[in-house]
């Protein structure tokens, strides 16, 4: 009777098999896709918390990777090799590691595995699962031979596979991947050869991307309207970019590791909202601190007012930041090195030329014993002339809005006057008698006739140090983050904050 009951059970299951809709394992598509470069290394690991699909870009073949697998990825001469226990494959064009959207249990074939019409090997095979191919799990059954079989669906086929030939896996509602850079990410990945290294691109939906950006760019603990303004600005900026980096070169992005429930809420509340000019999303640049007033983009970058009318200088009345004002002092040797001169040369003069409406510096000129040099450029060029030994501010000057005080060594010159011999600390500005009459010296480098012949003062009174007194941190274009915080603390909404910083714009979905 036991055997008859088992056979009847199989018969009943088979009769019902055609009435259950087929459901194939699917990978997630991202309608509002964002691509972010997140890692570059000759070898790396990827720890997957759930099942993913591996797609070979050379062969277009797919392979389902079980949960909790650690992938080893390495750049080889012939391309990229991806491997884990029991699997290894190489592709010249690289691989995709794709997020699976099914939240059901799945089975993954350990080897080529037949899907049969019934739960014994006597039944006809209706389809073969290739090694690594997945199918949706429906139920399990133990037959009269005490074998466990799984009822599965693959494409249009529904049938039975022997449990020992597959692994049973449960996909997770939040697929996450931890890279060997120590950060965990949502979404999917493209691994491709970049010289001798593997480039990792994280691709995912815009809103999930922002969850890793907003708290990395602005503390989630700041006033909510400021965080919402940051979310909208970050969304608008990303919408204008093809591929982003995970650093301040684009927007700082630290993936799922950085997420915070407060900034996630701000992102959700502003979902799809962007800053627009004439109805189109704009490049919403932002920075830490303006120093009291933002910059015109055409003053500090090689841009035109006609192309970016909304990136004009505006006031920042509520900004309170550690970088609102700052002072940095440099030795002559540091300045000489920045300009490409030997540190043993003498720095005789250093001057600046203002370019921006607020007094932003557009060029710096040095006069040295080894020659003269002028460096002209945008704000990043000027800032990099003055290094700061602090990686948290990216290693160079806070902004290009500053004034300069120059300290010089005393000139070792004495002059005979009617009152006797006196020391002359600085020749520039002194009035002297010449054969043509009295003149006022414009600098300290002069030639003087003495009883012993003509002598030169060049090199005397050389620069010993340069002190910069400045304002702001960053390029100072667009939205000041500390300024947005100040506006929010004074009752401004996110929309109003953004329309202040980006003149002539609207904020909408």
GUMARPA-517399 format. One record per residue (C-alpha): x, y, z; residue number from 1; residue in three letters. Coordinates in Angstrom, 3 decimals. Layout:
<sites>
px; py; pz; seq; type
X; Y; Z; NUM; ala $
...
</sites>
This chain:
<sites>
px; py; pz; seq; type
0.000; 0.000; 0.000; 1; unk $
2.861; 2.371; 0.746; 2; unk $
4.206; 2.012; -2.791; 3; unk $
0.770; 2.495; -4.312; 4; unk $
0.254; 5.657; -2.248; 5; unk $
3.585; 7.076; -3.401; 6; unk $
2.736; 6.421; -7.030; 7; unk $
-0.675; 8.026; -6.625; 8; unk $
0.954; 11.064; -5.029; 9; unk $
3.332; 11.426; -7.967; 10; unk $
0.408; 11.048; -10.365; 11; unk $
-1.550; 13.802; -8.601; 12; unk $
1.500; 16.098; -8.623; 13; unk $
2.097; 15.444; -12.312; 14; unk $
-1.505; 16.230; -13.180; 15; unk $
-1.160; 19.589; -11.465; 16; unk $
2.189; 20.463; -12.981; 17; unk $
0.800; 22.064; -16.125; 18; unk $
-1.434; 24.434; -14.163; 19; unk $
1.382; 26.195; -12.311; 20; unk $
2.743; 29.236; -14.155; 21; unk $
6.395; 29.084; -15.142; 22; unk $
8.794; 31.418; -13.400; 23; unk $
12.402; 31.685; -14.554; 24; unk $
15.258; 33.048; -12.491; 25; unk $
15.595; 36.675; -13.569; 26; unk $
18.233; 39.340; -13.126; 27; unk $
17.319; 42.850; -12.100; 28; unk $
17.019; 45.646; -14.661; 29; unk $
17.584; 49.246; -13.614; 30; unk $
15.301; 51.697; -15.465; 31; unk $
17.246; 54.642; -14.020; 32; unk $
20.689; 53.070; -14.154; 33; unk $
23.812; 54.662; -12.662; 34; unk $
27.376; 53.408; -13.304; 35; unk $
30.019; 54.026; -10.637; 36; unk $
33.696; 53.090; -10.718; 37; unk $
34.347; 51.672; -7.240; 38; unk $
37.560; 49.615; -7.312; 39; unk $
40.710; 49.044; -9.371; 40; unk $
43.135; 46.256; -8.511; 41; unk $
45.130; 43.462; -10.123; 42; unk $
43.220; 40.979; -7.951; 43; unk $
40.274; 41.249; -5.610; 44; unk $
37.557; 39.305; -3.846; 45; unk $
33.772; 39.680; -3.890; 46; unk $
31.716; 38.176; -1.047; 47; unk $
28.102; 37.606; -2.123; 48; unk $
25.420; 37.389; 0.573; 49; unk $
22.920; 35.820; -1.839; 50; unk $
22.714; 34.245; -5.285; 51; unk $
23.954; 36.241; -8.273; 52; unk $
24.217; 35.429; -11.948; 53; unk $
27.647; 35.482; -13.592; 54; unk $
27.563; 36.533; -17.253; 55; unk $
30.574; 35.875; -19.497; 56; unk $
30.896; 38.726; -22.015; 57; unk $
32.916; 36.551; -24.403; 58; unk $
30.516; 33.616; -24.649; 59; unk $
27.233; 35.136; -23.325; 60; unk $
26.946; 32.087; -21.061; 61; unk $
25.449; 32.462; -17.587; 62; unk $
26.237; 30.709; -14.335; 63; unk $
24.290; 31.099; -11.094; 64; unk $
26.535; 31.673; -8.085; 65; unk $
25.236; 30.296; -4.749; 66; unk $
24.739; 32.457; -1.652; 67; unk $
27.688; 33.222; 0.614; 68; unk $
30.208; 32.546; -2.131; 69; unk $
33.549; 34.357; -2.185; 70; unk $
34.608; 35.116; -5.759; 71; unk $
38.285; 35.512; -6.570; 72; unk $
38.870; 37.899; -9.459; 73; unk $
42.252; 38.282; -11.134; 74; unk $
43.675; 40.051; -14.183; 75; unk $
45.430; 37.578; -16.453; 76; unk $
47.269; 38.061; -19.749; 77; unk $
44.268; 36.553; -21.552; 78; unk $
41.669; 38.612; -19.694; 79; unk $
39.898; 38.306; -16.360; 80; unk $
39.530; 35.072; -14.426; 81; unk $
36.657; 34.596; -11.982; 82; unk $
36.802; 31.556; -9.728; 83; unk $
35.394; 29.962; -6.601; 84; unk $
35.296; 26.400; -5.251; 85; unk $
34.517; 24.091; -8.152; 86; unk $
34.421; 26.833; -10.805; 87; unk $
36.869; 28.923; -12.865; 88; unk $
36.363; 30.832; -16.087; 89; unk $
38.300; 33.455; -18.069; 90; unk $
36.944; 36.136; -20.410; 91; unk $
38.869; 38.692; -22.448; 92; unk $
35.956; 41.157; -22.349; 93; unk $
35.171; 40.585; -18.687; 94; unk $
32.127; 39.542; -16.686; 95; unk $
28.909; 40.869; -15.207; 96; unk $
27.898; 39.825; -11.698; 97; unk $
24.154; 40.393; -11.851; 98; unk $
21.640; 40.838; -9.053; 99; unk $
18.827; 38.255; -9.093; 100; unk $
15.385; 39.729; -8.431; 101; unk $
13.586; 36.511; -7.373; 102; unk $
13.003; 36.230; -3.632; 103; unk $
12.056; 32.539; -3.978; 104; unk $
14.181; 29.538; -3.211; 105; unk $
16.130; 28.297; -6.187; 106; unk $
18.092; 25.195; -7.064; 107; unk $
21.488; 25.419; -8.745; 108; unk $
22.786; 22.504; -10.801; 109; unk $
26.049; 21.061; -9.509; 110; unk $
26.547; 19.329; -12.873; 111; unk $
24.386; 18.869; -15.967; 112; unk $
21.078; 17.775; -14.406; 113; unk $
17.903; 16.411; -15.997; 114; unk $
14.477; 17.809; -15.136; 115; unk $
12.119; 14.817; -15.310; 116; unk $
8.375; 14.427; -15.566; 117; unk $
8.278; 12.502; -12.312; 118; unk $
10.276; 11.958; -9.164; 119; unk $
12.287; 8.896; -10.279; 120; unk $
14.972; 8.354; -12.888; 121; unk $
12.510; 6.212; -14.843; 122; unk $
10.661; 9.292; -16.005; 123; unk $
11.430; 11.118; -19.253; 124; unk $
13.825; 14.078; -19.132; 125; unk $
12.042; 17.181; -20.373; 126; unk $
14.965; 19.608; -20.000; 127; unk $
18.572; 19.656; -18.851; 128; unk $
19.934; 22.219; -16.410; 129; unk $
23.523; 23.012; -17.332; 130; unk $
26.164; 23.238; -14.623; 131; unk $
25.573; 26.428; -12.660; 132; unk $
22.113; 26.993; -14.173; 133; unk $
19.310; 27.792; -11.749; 134; unk $
15.619; 26.977; -11.551; 135; unk $
12.888; 28.050; -9.133; 136; unk $
12.165; 25.632; -6.298; 137; unk $
8.488; 24.740; -5.762; 138; unk $
8.392; 21.810; -3.345; 139; unk $
10.124; 18.583; -2.308; 140; unk $
9.094; 14.899; -2.316; 141; unk $
10.614; 11.668; -1.040; 142; unk $
9.843; 8.727; -3.311; 143; unk $
9.482; 5.023; -2.467; 144; unk $
13.258; 4.538; -2.831; 145; unk $
13.750; 7.183; -0.128; 146; unk $
15.241; 9.628; -2.675; 147; unk $
14.551; 13.344; -2.175; 148; unk $
13.409; 15.144; -5.322; 149; unk $
12.703; 18.816; -5.860; 150; unk $
9.892; 20.099; -8.011; 151; unk $
11.244; 23.048; -10.027; 152; unk $
10.329; 25.500; -12.758; 153; unk $
12.759; 26.534; -15.482; 154; unk $
11.384; 28.693; -18.261; 155; unk $
8.274; 26.909; -19.605; 156; unk $
9.241; 23.591; -18.052; 157; unk $
8.069; 22.297; -14.685; 158; unk $
9.299; 18.952; -13.387; 159; unk $
11.534; 17.128; -10.907; 160; unk $
15.270; 17.059; -10.191; 161; unk $
17.133; 14.705; -7.879; 162; unk $
18.067; 16.720; -4.772; 163; unk $
21.607; 15.327; -4.604; 164; unk $
22.415; 16.793; -8.051; 165; unk $
21.566; 20.381; -7.122; 166; unk $
22.059; 22.819; -4.260; 167; unk $
19.031; 24.496; -2.682; 168; unk $
19.525; 28.221; -2.258; 169; unk $
17.438; 31.114; -0.962; 170; unk $
17.907; 34.511; -2.601; 171; unk $
17.833; 37.563; -0.342; 172; unk $
15.500; 40.559; -0.606; 173; unk $
18.546; 42.852; -0.331; 174; unk $
21.415; 41.384; -2.380; 175; unk $
24.710; 42.784; -1.112; 176; unk $
28.321; 42.337; -2.172; 177; unk $
31.393; 43.116; -0.087; 178; unk $
34.537; 43.952; -2.047; 179; unk $
38.092; 43.594; -0.813; 180; unk $
38.231; 47.405; -0.502; 181; unk $
36.219; 46.857; 2.702; 182; unk $
32.951; 48.357; 1.435; 183; unk $
29.602; 46.659; 0.789; 184; unk $
27.408; 47.570; -2.176; 185; unk $
23.921; 47.101; -3.552; 186; unk $
23.270; 46.327; -7.197; 187; unk $
25.279; 44.545; -9.884; 188; unk $
28.861; 44.749; -11.172; 189; unk $
30.806; 44.862; -14.404; 190; unk $
34.385; 43.532; -14.211; 191; unk $
36.569; 44.521; -17.164; 192; unk $
40.283; 44.668; -18.016; 193; unk $
41.910; 48.049; -17.481; 194; unk $
45.570; 47.684; -18.381; 195; unk $
47.101; 45.263; -15.902; 196; unk $
44.207; 45.606; -13.481; 197; unk $
40.538; 44.773; -13.024; 198; unk $
38.152; 47.737; -13.084; 199; unk $
34.993; 47.233; -11.019; 200; unk $
31.909; 49.176; -12.050; 201; unk $
28.929; 49.066; -9.686; 202; unk $
25.685; 49.587; -11.580; 203; unk $
22.390; 50.063; -9.804; 204; unk $
19.261; 52.187; -9.615; 205; unk $
19.665; 55.929; -9.072; 206; unk $
17.783; 55.974; -5.766; 207; unk $
19.883; 53.134; -4.315; 208; unk $
23.040; 54.889; -5.539; 209; unk $
22.035; 58.049; -3.677; 210; unk $
21.743; 56.072; -0.440; 211; unk $
25.506; 55.599; -0.585; 212; unk $
26.223; 59.188; -1.663; 213; unk $
24.173; 61.534; 0.514; 214; unk $
25.515; 60.484; 3.964; 215; unk $
29.020; 60.335; 2.462; 216; unk $
28.727; 63.943; 1.312; 217; unk $
26.748; 65.444; 4.210; 218; unk $
26.210; 64.203; 7.788; 219; unk $
22.795; 62.531; 8.012; 220; unk $
22.427; 64.197; 11.430; 221; unk $
22.202; 67.661; 9.848; 222; unk $
18.787; 69.374; 9.488; 223; unk $
16.489; 67.340; 7.280; 224; unk $
15.887; 70.103; 4.726; 225; unk $
19.642; 70.412; 4.191; 226; unk $
19.931; 66.626; 3.710; 227; unk $
17.000; 66.736; 1.270; 228; unk $
18.729; 69.548; -0.651; 229; unk $
21.858; 67.384; -0.811; 230; unk $
19.812; 64.426; -2.107; 231; unk $
18.233; 66.514; -4.872; 232; unk $
21.561; 68.086; -5.836; 233; unk $
23.289; 64.679; -5.931; 234; unk $
20.478; 63.207; -8.054; 235; unk $
20.596; 66.093; -10.535; 236; unk $
24.372; 65.881; -10.790; 237; unk $
24.381; 62.107; -11.375; 238; unk $
21.693; 62.374; -14.049; 239; unk $
24.096; 64.417; -16.203; 240; unk $
27.003; 61.954; -15.952; 241; unk $
27.686; 58.775; -17.959; 242; unk $
30.074; 57.059; -15.519; 243; unk $
30.774; 58.342; -12.030; 244; unk $
33.695; 57.782; -9.697; 245; unk $
33.289; 57.033; -5.996; 246; unk $
35.467; 60.000; -4.958; 247; unk $
35.146; 63.778; -4.777; 248; unk $
36.091; 63.847; -8.479; 249; unk $
32.362; 63.084; -8.958; 250; unk $
30.505; 62.488; -5.708; 251; unk $
31.767; 60.535; -2.713; 252; unk $
30.048; 57.127; -2.779; 253; unk $
30.603; 54.453; -0.119; 254; unk $
27.761; 52.122; -1.053; 255; unk $
25.580; 50.269; 1.413; 256; unk $
28.303; 50.683; 4.072; 257; unk $
27.512; 54.399; 4.332; 258; unk $
23.710; 54.168; 4.450; 259; unk $
21.778; 55.885; 7.213; 260; unk $
18.022; 55.684; 7.838; 261; unk $
17.768; 59.490; 8.082; 262; unk $
19.357; 60.200; 4.724; 263; unk $
17.457; 57.252; 3.192; 264; unk $
14.229; 58.940; 4.325; 265; unk $
15.310; 62.245; 2.729; 266; unk $
16.038; 60.417; -0.531; 267; unk $
12.661; 58.676; -0.480; 268; unk $
10.808; 61.932; 0.228; 269; unk $
12.492; 63.631; -2.745; 270; unk $
12.350; 60.632; -5.092; 271; unk $
12.825; 61.753; -8.696; 272; unk $
13.120; 65.457; -7.771; 273; unk $
15.817; 67.436; -9.617; 274; unk $
17.002; 71.015; -10.099; 275; unk $
15.996; 72.256; -13.551; 276; unk $
16.778; 75.202; -15.794; 277; unk $
14.358; 75.739; -18.672; 278; unk $
12.796; 72.424; -17.672; 279; unk $
15.982; 70.346; -17.977; 280; unk $
18.130; 68.895; -15.164; 281; unk $
21.342; 70.829; -14.564; 282; unk $
24.835; 70.094; -13.286; 283; unk $
24.317; 70.864; -9.629; 284; unk $
27.853; 71.347; -8.363; 285; unk $
28.293; 71.611; -4.613; 286; unk $
31.133; 72.139; -2.161; 287; unk $
31.841; 72.259; 1.558; 288; unk $
32.198; 75.972; 2.312; 289; unk $
31.896; 79.137; 0.235; 290; unk $
33.476; 81.485; 2.794; 291; unk $
30.490; 83.832; 2.724; 292; unk $
29.877; 84.013; -0.998; 293; unk $
29.945; 81.436; -3.803; 294; unk $
31.940; 81.910; -7.005; 295; unk $
30.937; 82.541; -10.604; 296; unk $
31.727; 79.391; -12.566; 297; unk $
33.169; 81.496; -15.407; 298; unk $
35.601; 83.147; -12.969; 299; unk $
37.173; 79.972; -11.601; 300; unk $
36.688; 77.340; -14.329; 301; unk $
37.040; 77.468; -18.102; 302; unk $
33.303; 77.924; -18.553; 303; unk $
31.077; 80.625; -19.990; 304; unk $
28.274; 82.598; -18.403; 305; unk $
26.075; 81.767; -21.384; 306; unk $
26.475; 78.006; -20.868; 307; unk $
25.968; 78.049; -17.098; 308; unk $
23.907; 81.124; -16.150; 309; unk $
22.610; 79.334; -13.049; 310; unk $
26.128; 78.940; -11.564; 311; unk $
26.495; 82.580; -10.548; 312; unk $
27.935; 84.036; -7.344; 313; unk $
25.420; 84.391; -4.487; 314; unk $
25.676; 85.321; -0.819; 315; unk $
25.917; 82.778; 2.009; 316; unk $
24.637; 84.703; 5.020; 317; unk $
24.093; 81.755; 7.400; 318; unk $
27.172; 79.678; 6.670; 319; unk $
29.170; 78.686; 9.752; 320; unk $
32.031; 76.356; 8.966; 321; unk $
35.498; 75.496; 10.319; 322; unk $
36.700; 76.506; 6.840; 323; unk $
34.919; 79.859; 6.548; 324; unk $
38.328; 81.481; 7.104; 325; unk $
41.764; 79.898; 7.281; 326; unk $
45.495; 80.651; 7.298; 327; unk $
48.329; 78.609; 5.831; 328; unk $
52.060; 79.487; 5.854; 329; unk $
54.624; 78.103; 3.362; 330; unk $
58.388; 78.150; 3.341; 331; unk $
60.270; 79.454; 0.316; 332; unk $
61.519; 75.917; -0.347; 333; unk $
57.950; 74.584; -0.611; 334; unk $
56.965; 77.344; -3.045; 335; unk $
60.053; 76.738; -5.185; 336; unk $
59.310; 73.014; -5.364; 337; unk $
55.690; 73.631; -6.398; 338; unk $
56.884; 75.773; -9.301; 339; unk $
59.451; 73.232; -10.434; 340; unk $
62.567; 74.957; -9.136; 341; unk $
65.312; 73.525; -6.973; 342; unk $
64.693; 74.075; -3.279; 343; unk $
68.218; 75.533; -3.052; 344; unk $
67.308; 78.423; -5.384; 345; unk $
66.421; 81.817; -3.941; 346; unk $
62.826; 83.027; -4.056; 347; unk $
63.021; 86.766; -4.663; 348; unk $
59.383; 87.671; -5.270; 349; unk $
55.919; 86.062; -5.375; 350; unk $
52.824; 87.891; -6.574; 351; unk $
49.228; 86.986; -7.458; 352; unk $
46.687; 88.225; -9.980; 353; unk $
43.021; 88.294; -9.065; 354; unk $
40.518; 86.887; -11.541; 355; unk $
37.138; 86.415; -9.860; 356; unk $
34.469; 88.881; -8.824; 357; unk $
35.195; 88.111; -5.157; 358; unk $
38.962; 88.262; -5.517; 359; unk $
39.639; 84.650; -6.517; 360; unk $
43.218; 84.140; -7.694; 361; unk $
43.784; 83.390; -11.374; 362; unk $
47.589; 83.345; -11.575; 363; unk $
50.700; 83.273; -9.395; 364; unk $
54.128; 84.571; -10.442; 365; unk $
57.458; 83.793; -8.804; 366; unk $
60.821; 85.434; -9.447; 367; unk $
63.784; 83.311; -8.432; 368; unk $
67.556; 83.151; -8.770; 369; unk $
66.955; 80.338; -11.291; 370; unk $
64.408; 82.213; -13.401; 371; unk $
60.847; 83.476; -13.347; 372; unk $
57.598; 81.578; -13.824; 373; unk $
53.879; 82.365; -13.963; 374; unk $
51.213; 79.690; -13.466; 375; unk $
47.731; 80.549; -14.711; 376; unk $
44.707; 78.282; -14.436; 377; unk $
41.409; 77.397; -12.865; 378; unk $
40.866; 77.027; -9.141; 379; unk $
42.255; 73.488; -8.927; 380; unk $
45.497; 74.530; -10.681; 381; unk $
46.035; 77.398; -8.244; 382; unk $
45.147; 75.327; -5.168; 383; unk $
47.600; 72.567; -6.101; 384; unk $
50.462; 75.090; -6.036; 385; unk $
50.036; 75.204; -2.252; 386; unk $
50.079; 71.678; -0.762; 387; unk $
48.621; 70.825; 2.635; 388; unk $
49.824; 67.740; 4.495; 389; unk $
46.313; 66.561; 5.267; 390; unk $
44.641; 63.838; 3.198; 391; unk $
41.197; 64.731; 4.570; 392; unk $
41.336; 67.961; 2.545; 393; unk $
42.825; 66.117; -0.464; 394; unk $
46.348; 67.461; 0.103; 395; unk $
46.065; 70.948; -1.358; 396; unk $
44.856; 74.467; -0.531; 397; unk $
41.262; 74.870; 0.621; 398; unk $
40.231; 77.345; -2.098; 399; unk $
41.627; 79.936; -4.511; 400; unk $
40.036; 82.857; -2.635; 401; unk $
42.867; 84.290; -0.558; 402; unk $
45.217; 87.206; 0.074; 403; unk $
48.977; 86.882; 0.440; 404; unk $
51.499; 88.233; 2.947; 405; unk $
55.181; 87.800; 2.040; 406; unk $
57.927; 87.752; 4.656; 407; unk $
61.481; 88.519; 3.515; 408; unk $
64.908; 88.113; 4.972; 409; unk $
66.563; 91.361; 6.049; 410; unk $
68.768; 93.069; 3.426; 411; unk $
72.383; 93.316; 4.547; 412; unk $
72.932; 96.883; 3.314; 413; unk $
73.951; 100.091; 5.085; 414; unk $
73.693; 103.614; 3.714; 415; unk $
75.590; 106.831; 4.509; 416; unk $
73.313; 109.675; 5.562; 417; unk $
73.954; 113.142; 7.013; 418; unk $
73.283; 111.618; 10.422; 419; unk $
75.728; 108.751; 9.944; 420; unk $
75.602; 105.141; 8.710; 421; unk $
72.212; 103.362; 8.983; 422; unk $
70.944; 99.866; 8.149; 423; unk $
68.477; 99.615; 5.241; 424; unk $
66.032; 96.721; 5.845; 425; unk $
64.155; 97.185; 2.547; 426; unk $
65.167; 99.019; -0.610; 427; unk $
61.726; 98.936; -2.243; 428; unk $
60.059; 102.298; -1.616; 429; unk $
63.301; 104.103; -0.710; 430; unk $
64.159; 107.411; -2.360; 431; unk $
67.703; 107.578; -3.736; 432; unk $
69.825; 110.166; -5.524; 433; unk $
70.953; 109.280; -9.056; 434; unk $
72.766; 111.238; -11.777; 435; unk $
69.341; 112.062; -13.192; 436; unk $
67.843; 113.138; -9.913; 437; unk $
65.919; 111.481; -7.112; 438; unk $
63.873; 108.309; -7.820; 439; unk $
61.776; 105.909; -5.722; 440; unk $
62.770; 102.255; -6.013; 441; unk $
60.010; 99.871; -7.105; 442; unk $
61.746; 96.732; -5.778; 443; unk $
64.849; 95.656; -3.867; 444; unk $
66.863; 94.373; -6.822; 445; unk $
69.098; 97.256; -7.863; 446; unk $
72.676; 97.936; -8.946; 447; unk $
74.712; 100.437; -6.887; 448; unk $
77.923; 102.303; -7.758; 449; unk $
80.477; 102.054; -4.962; 450; unk $
84.151; 103.069; -4.657; 451; unk $
84.989; 99.442; -5.393; 452; unk $
82.738; 99.197; -8.436; 453; unk $
79.142; 98.303; -9.244; 454; unk $
77.423; 95.819; -6.894; 455; unk $
74.000; 94.181; -7.190; 456; unk $
71.488; 93.598; -4.405; 457; unk $
69.803; 90.763; -6.294; 458; unk $
69.293; 87.897; -3.875; 459; unk $
69.289; 90.166; -0.861; 460; unk $
65.920; 90.422; 0.852; 461; unk $
64.803; 87.063; -0.557; 462; unk $
61.440; 85.624; 0.457; 463; unk $
61.571; 83.521; 3.613; 464; unk $
57.894; 82.523; 3.911; 465; unk $
54.483; 83.174; 2.395; 466; unk $
51.260; 83.344; 4.440; 467; unk $
47.869; 82.914; 2.766; 468; unk $
44.699; 84.141; 4.459; 469; unk $
41.691; 82.677; 2.712; 470; unk $
38.011; 81.771; 2.739; 471; unk $
36.049; 78.644; 1.891; 472; unk $
36.814; 75.024; 1.046; 473; unk $
36.284; 73.590; -2.418; 474; unk $
35.629; 75.089; -5.827; 475; unk $
32.903; 77.298; -4.248; 476; unk $
30.574; 76.798; -7.235; 477; unk $
26.892; 76.058; -6.698; 478; unk $
25.605; 74.881; -3.316; 479; unk $
27.618; 75.332; -0.131; 480; unk $
26.899; 72.359; 2.143; 481; unk $
27.578; 74.315; 5.327; 482; unk $
25.544; 77.140; 3.838; 483; unk $
22.620; 74.778; 3.177; 484; unk $
22.844; 73.681; 6.813; 485; unk $
22.635; 77.313; 7.905; 486; unk $
19.658; 78.037; 5.669; 487; unk $
17.828; 74.933; 6.953; 488; unk $
18.472; 75.999; 10.551; 489; unk $
16.818; 79.288; 9.655; 490; unk $
13.651; 77.639; 8.325; 491; unk $
14.379; 77.362; 4.593; 492; unk $
13.016; 74.375; 2.670; 493; unk $
15.212; 72.224; 0.464; 494; unk $
13.602; 73.669; -2.675; 495; unk $
14.189; 77.257; -1.561; 496; unk $
17.799; 76.506; -0.621; 497; unk $
18.532; 75.043; -4.056; 498; unk $
16.827; 77.848; -5.974; 499; unk $
18.975; 80.331; -4.032; 500; unk $
22.243; 78.645; -4.958; 501; unk $
21.252; 77.853; -8.562; 502; unk $
19.812; 81.126; -9.799; 503; unk $
16.852; 81.074; -12.169; 504; unk $
16.081; 77.376; -11.596; 505; unk $
13.068; 75.350; -10.500; 506; unk $
12.938; 72.202; -8.390; 507; unk $
10.550; 69.456; -9.498; 508; unk $
10.120; 65.828; -10.606; 509; unk $
</sites>
